[in-house]
Amino acid sequence: MTNETTSMEKIECDVLVAGSGAAGLTAAFTAADSGLDVIVAEKEPVFGGTTAYSAGVIWIPGNSLARQAVLKDSPEDALTYMKEEAGEFFDEPKARAFVENAPRMLDHMLARSHVRYQLIPNWADYHPLRPGASSGGRSLLPEPFDGRRLGQRFRELRVPITTMMLFGGMSVSRSDIPHLFNATRSLRSGVHVLGMLARYARDRLSWPRGTAIANGNALVARLALSLFEKGVPLWTGSPLVRLIEQDGRVSGGLVRRDGRTVEVVARKGVILASGGFPRNDAWRRERYPHVAQGKNHVSLAPSGNTGDGAQLAQAHGAGFSKGASNPAAWTPVSNLPNGDGTFTPYPHFIDRCKPGFIAVDRRGQRFANEADSYHDFVPAMVKACANDARVEAFLICDHATIRRYGMGVVPPFPMPITRYVDRGYLIRGDTLAGLASQLGIEPAALDSTVKRYNGFARDGKDLDFGKGSNVYNHFGGDPSCKPNPNLAPIERGPFYAVRLEPSDLGTFQGLQTDEHARVLRATDGTPIQGLYAVGNDMASVMGGAYPGAGITIGPAMTFAYIAARHLDT
């Protein structure tokens, strides 16, 4: 032990967890629920990690909620699908550990914690035609939560990305979205939206934002409340800066807290859950192909996710994944100007799927099925822009469509949209030719693309890219639109566009781990005793693929559960 560690304050516990997203909090709760003494150290001044920004969805094959609804699934089907998706990067022992333990983890959390999830029966896997895919039941949505139950610690919960909230502070869940679309068409939806607005107005009298929270924010809040009730310390503003190793075993770490360094002795071990490296500029340039070419990229991840866990582990000989089909989880974003030279990104998960939207490149050509997953859309956009200085595309619709569904941060009717045009976010043209000129696209090319698409929309079949040709596409569409829920003509001006560019939700490459989530040595692949990595700190069990909604948080929570249980063996 060094002189530095002998002279500083020392705190002992069984388990030290670095990070407070879903992975870190699940690990901490599982360990504490087993009777272990746990400390959670979070680098940022707020808790929640990337999870607090996310939809909070988990992908759990064979879960009990699906079984109760008599939805067909099996472990072998799930493994077949994962193998199809991961390809050469398929790790069978880890995949089997995930498939076997994911339902157990969920049942444990439902029974022992405040975590609650709801089944969306028709939420299909992203590639539903592949062997082993499911047409619904594996992706689960967190139930909303009353943030006031956290007391004053609600103020420490990471605020979602502002573009994903209404009025800068009102959370919107997936179940709220249909009501927002139909608020002026349905009495039930109108009443629902009025209730949301009334609750938000009351909240703002006492809180900095709405306390009726949803999605990943609700998941984190539920996990945090479960921990607080067990008396588990959650230190914010307290980065883990060094791991301590004794006799070949990681036995704790140095945590910088309140301006001083504290030695935390962890008798059972350390679990790294610090969120991967999406904000590490040097690593992105090394691992993201379009960034390596000097092209543009915007990250949605928190600024503190700079690869701390991986760097700390590598200092003790840990191996880092040598490859993946994709280094990160991709999504297209548009950027809302803030008026001070900065901008806030908005991830386009929903609008691309709706009827009446197409995406085109700078030549005015479509390049992808707009209703496919965000992770598939970005590589298609990067490929379409291979010879361009920037990776960018334009999402386009007409007036009726934007008023029906909104677009990006622009809300549907009856909310006004002119201010988004004035801020330069929404580009408007009275005619397609006028819109094309503003976008720098040859008007004749855009006109030809729209005419061809409109023919597909009227016939109900997209012969170019198959938009609306599978059950996953239909899930994001509008069932009232016939004959194809994802296709409608673009024909009545004015016409609108937003500019899209590539972003990430988090990283897939990470520390090499085994089926117990133990970190492995780079030299010989043996476990580093006492050191575990979960969440985006570990190499994704999906091998860089994105099989369905929740494939980040589902495995994150599952391997956190596995790691915490293995600690006590």
N, C-alpha and C positions, 0 to 999 in steps of 0.2 A: 504494500500500500504506500502511496506517495505521501510526501509531507503535506501536499495540498489537501488530501482527503483526511489526514489525521487531525488537522487543525480546524476543520469546518464543522458546522452543525450536522449531526447525523440523525436520521429518522429511519426506523425499521418498519417493514411491512412484509407481507407474503408476496404480493404481486405489484409491480409498477407497470402501469399502462400509459404509453405515450400517444396521446391523441384522443379526441372526444367526439368523433363522428359515430355512425352506427356501429362500426367495427369495434372501436375502443370502448364504447359504452356497453355493448353487448358482452364483450370479454370481461369487463369490470363487474357487471351485474352477475354473470354466470359464476365468476370466482367468488364474489361476495355471498351469493346465494348458497355456495358450498361451504361457507363458514370461513373463507379466507379473508385476511386483512388486506385491503386494496387501496392504492392511491392512483388517481388519474391526474396526469400532468398534461396540460394543454398549452401549446406555444402561444396561441393568439389570446387577446383579451376577452374573447367571447368563446363559447363552446358550441359544438355542432358540426364543425368541419364541413366538408363538401356535402354531406347528407342534408344539412340545413338548407342548402340551395336547391336540392333535388326534389323529385316527385315522391321520393321515399318508397318506391315500389320495390317489392322483392320477388324474385323468381324462385319458386319452391316446388319442384316436381313432386307429385304424390302427396301434397299437403292434405291435412284433415278437412279443411274447408271444402276443397274440391271433392273429396271422397263423400262428404255429407251431401253434396249436391249431385252425387252419382255421375261425376265427370270422369271419363275413362283416362287412365294414365298408368304407367308402370315404371319401376326403376330401369328396366332394360330399354324401354322406349326413350326415356330421358338420356341414358348413356349413348344410345344409338344416335340421337339428335346431336348431343354434345360432340361426339366423335366426327360426325358429318361436318359440323361447324368448325371445329378446331383443326381438323386435317392433320398435317404433320406435327402440329404443336399439341396434340392430344396427350394428356398425362393421365393414364387410366387409374393408377392408385389414388390420385387426388380427386379425379372425377367421381370415382366410386365413393370415396369418403364424403364428398359433397352430397351426392344423391342419397346416400344412406342417412346422413345426419341432418340434412336440411329440414325434413318434416319433424324430426325430434326437437331440433332447435326451436322451431316455430311453436310446437305444442308446449315446450318448456316455458317460452316467453309468454304465451297466452295464459298459461296456468299460474305463473309465478310473478309476473310483472304487470305493469300497466299497458304494455304493448297490445294494440288491437289492430287487426287487419280485416278487410272485407274482400270478398270474392267478386270479381267481375267475370261472369261466366264466358263471355264471348271475346275476352282479350286474348287473341291468338298469338302464338309465337311469330317472330318476325319473318321466318321463312317456312310458312305452313305447308309447303309442298314437299319438303325434304323428309326423308325417313325419320320416324320417331317424333316428328313435330306434333304439337298440340294445338287444337283449335280453340282452346280456352281452359283456364283453371290453374295454370302455373304462376301467373302474374297476379299479385295481390296488392291492394291499395291501402295505405294506412288510414285509419279512421281519424276524423278531425279531433281537436283537443282544445280545451279551455286553458289558455296559457296562464290565467290567473292562479291556477293550482300550483304553479311554481313559486308564487309569492314574488318577492323582489328579485329573485334569480332569473325571472323571465326577462329582465333587462339585459342579462348576460347571454341570452340565447341569440345566436347569430341570426340577423335579419335576412330574409330571402332577398334575392336579386330584385331590386325595386321595379324593374320592368315586368316582373312576374306577379306583381300585386296591383290592385286597383287603388287609385288615389294615393299612391306611394306608400300604403301601409295596410291594405286590406287583403288578407289571404284569400285565394280562390282555389278550391279543390276541383278535381276532375268532375265530381258530381254536380258542382255549381255551374259548370260551363254550359250544359244544355239549357239551364234556366236563364242564363245571361243571353243566350242566343234567342230565346223565345219570350223574353220578358214583356214584349209588346204584343205577343200573339196568344199568350196563354195566361188565364187568371192565376192558375197555380204557380206558374213561373214568376209572374209579376209579384205575387205575395212573397215568394221565396226571396227574390232580389230585394224587395223592400225590407224584409227581415234582416238580410245581410247588412244593408245600409244603416238601419237603425242601430244594430249592435255595434257597428263600426263607429258611428257617431258617439255613442255612449262611451265606448272604450277610449276615444281620443280626449275625453275630459280628464282621464287619470293616467293614461299610458302613452308612450311614444308611438305606438302603432296598435293595430287591432289585435285583440287577444284570442279571437276565434281563429285558430291556426289550423293549417292543413298540410298535407304532403310530407316532405322530409322534415319540415319544422315540427310537425306534430309528432313524428316518430322520435326525433331527438328529445323533445319535451317529455314524452312518455318514458323513454329510457332514463332520462335525467331524474325525473320524479321517483322512479323505482330505485335509483341509486341513493338519492338524498334520504329516502325513507329508511335505507339500511345504514345511513351514517357514513357513506363512502365519501372521502374528500375529493372534490373536483377543483384542482388548482388551475385557474386561468392565468394567462400571462406568465407561464412557467415552462419554458422549453427544456427538454432533455438535451443536454449538451455533450454528454460523454457516457459511454457504457463502462462499467467496471467489471473486469474479469479476474477471477481468482481460481487458480488450479484448473484452468481450462474450462471454467464455467462462468457465464455471465451472472453476476450476483447483485446487480443493481446499477445505479447510474447517478450522475451529477445533474441536478436540476437547478436552473437559475430562477430564483423566486424572490420577489420583493427586493431586488437589488443585491442579493447575496446568493452564493452557491451553497446548495444543500446536498449532502450525500444521502441518497435513499438506498438503503440496504433492502434488497428484495430476496427473501429467503427461497421462494419458489421459482422466481424468474421475472423476466421483462417481456412485455408484449408491445411490439411496435405497431402503431396504427395511425401514422402521421400524415397519411393522405397522398402518398406518391410524389411525383416530381413535375406536375403540369406547369408550375410557375418557375421552374429552373431554366432560365434562358439558354444556358450552355448545353444542357442535356436535351432540350427541345431541338436546338440546332443540330445536335448529333443524331437524334433519333426520329424526328418528324421529317419525312422526305421533302415535303413542300417548303418547310422552314429551312432545311439544309440547302435548298436552291435559292434562298434569299427572299422567299415570297411571304406574304402576309399571313398572320394568324392571330386570333383573339382567344384568350382562355377564359372560360367561365368559372374556373376553380378559384378558391380563396387564395389570396396573395401569399399566405404562409406555407402553401404546399410546394416546397422547394426541394424535396427529396431528402429531408433530414434523416428519416429512419434508415434509408438505404445507405447513406454516407456513414452514419454511426456504425451500422453493421459491417460495412465493408472495411472499416478500420480494424475489425476483428476477424477479417478473413472471409466474410460472407460472399457468396456468389450472387451474381445478378443475371437475370434471364438473358439468354443470348439471342433470342428472337421471338417474334410473335407476328401473326398475320397483319396486325395493326398495333402500333405502339400505344395507342390511346383510343378512347371512345369518342367518336366524332359527332358533331352536330353543326348544322348551318346556323349562323346568327345574323341579325341585322343590328346596327348600332344607332341608338337614340342619342342625338346630341344633347348635352346637358346645359349648353349655353355659356360654358366657361372654357371651351376648348377640349373638354373631356367628353366621353360618351359612356353609355351603359349598354351592354349587349342584351339582346333578346333571343333566346333559342326558339327556332321554328319547329316545334314538335307537332302542332295540330293543324295549322292553316293550310300547309302544303297538300294535305290529304283531301281537303274539302273540294266539292265540285266547283268549277269555275276558276281554278288557279292553275297556272303553268309556270315553270321556271325555264329561263333561257340564258344562254351565254352572250358574250359581246357580239356574236354574229347573228343573234336573234334566233338561235336554234335550241330546241329542247335537247336535253342530254340524259335524262333519267326519268324513271317513274316517280312522280312527285309524291305519291302516297306510300312509297317504300320507307323503311326506317331511316332516321336521321344519320345513323352510322353508315348506311349504304349510300346515302345521298352525297355526302361530302367527298368520298373518293371519286365518284362520278363527276362531281364539279371540278375537282383537282385535275382529272384526266382531260376534261373539256377545255381547261385553261392551260394545258401543258406548254403551249407556245406563247402564252401571254405573260406580261410582266407581273400581273396580280391574279390571284384566284378570287374571282367574283362572278356572281350571277344575279339575275333579277327575277323576283317573284312578281307575277303580273296577274291582274284581275280587272273586271269592270265594276261599274258603280253599284249595280245590284248585288254583286257578290261581296264587296267590302262592307256594304251596309247590312248584309245578312249575317256575315261571319266575322267581320273585322279582318285585320291583316297585321301580323306582328303585334306591336304595342297599340295599334289603332283599334279602338273598340267598335263593336257593331252599333247600329241604330238603337236608341236615339242619341247617343253621345256624339258631340261634334268632332269633326276630323280636320278642319281647316288648320288648326294650330300645328298639326303634324306636318302639313305641307309647308307652313311658314318656317318651321324649324329645320327643314331640309331632310327630314326623315322619310316622308312620303312624297313620292314623285308623281305628279298628276299631268295628264295631257287630255285635252278635249277630244282628240282623235288618237288612233293608234300611231299614226305617222308623227303626230306631235309628241307623244310619249317616247317613241323610238328616238327622235332627234335629241330629246333631253338625256336619254341614256347612252347616246353615242352609238346607236345601232342603226344600220341601214333600214329605213322605213319599209322598203319592199320586202326585205327578208323577214321582218317581224310580221308584216301583214300576211305573208305566205304561210308562216308557221301557225298563226292564229286561225287562218282559214282551214288549214289541214286538221288542226286540233278540233275545231268546231264541228267538222264533219264526223269525227270520231265520237264527239259528245252526243250528237243527235242520234247516231247509230248505237251508242252504248258500248263501243269496243275501241279501245286505244290500240291501233295496229302497230304503233311505233314502240311503245314502252310498256303497254299492258296495265296502265293505271286503272285500278278497280277490278283486277282479274283474280284476286284471292281474298280469303276471309280476313287477313290482317289489314289489307287495304280498306275493306268494307268497314272494319271496326272504327277507322278514323274518318269515314265518310258521313254522308247524310242520307239515312234510309228513306227519307221522303223524296229524294231525287231519283227519278226513274228515266231510263232503265238501268242506269249505273250510278250508284251512290257517290262515286268519286268524279263524275264527269258532268259538266254543264258548259254551254257555249259562253264565250267571251265576246259580247257583241254590242253592248250599249254603253256609250261614253257618259261621263268622262272615264278614262282608264287610269289605273294606278300601278305603281311598282315600288318595291323596297329592294335595296341592295343587300345581297347575301355574301358572306365570306366564311371561311372555315374556322371552327372552334373545337374545343374538347371539353368533355365532362369530367375527365380524369384519365389517369394512365393505366395501361394494361401491363406494360413491362415492369418488373419489380424484382424483389429478392427471391432467390430460389428457396423453396420450402418443400417439405414432405407432406404426407397426408395428415400429419398431426399439427401442421403449421409451424414446425420447427425450422429455423433458418439453417441452410446448408452451407458448408464450406466450399469455396471456389476450387480448392485444390483437389479434394477427393470426394465431395458430395456427402460427407458425414455431417450429422447434426451438431450445431454449436449448442452445447448444453445450456439450458436456462434462457434461451433467446428464441422468441417467436415473432412472426410477422403476419399481419392480417390486413384485410381491406386492400387499398391500393398500394400499400407497402410491399405486398407479396405479388409475385407474378400471377396474373389472372388464370384461374382454372379453365377459362374459356379460350385460352391461347391466342387472344387478340381478336376473337370473333365476338359478335353481339347477337346472340340467338333470340333474345326476347326482352321485354320490359322487366327491369329489376335484376339483370344478370350481374350488376356490380354489387348492389347492397345485399341481395340474397346470399351469395357466397361470402361476402364480408361478414355478415352476422353468423353464418354457419361456421366458418373457420375460426371466428372469434370464440364461439361456443366450444368448438373442438379443442382449441388451444387452452382455454380456461379449464376444461375438464382434464386435459392431459397434464397440466401443471401439478395436479394433485395425485398423480399416479406414482 
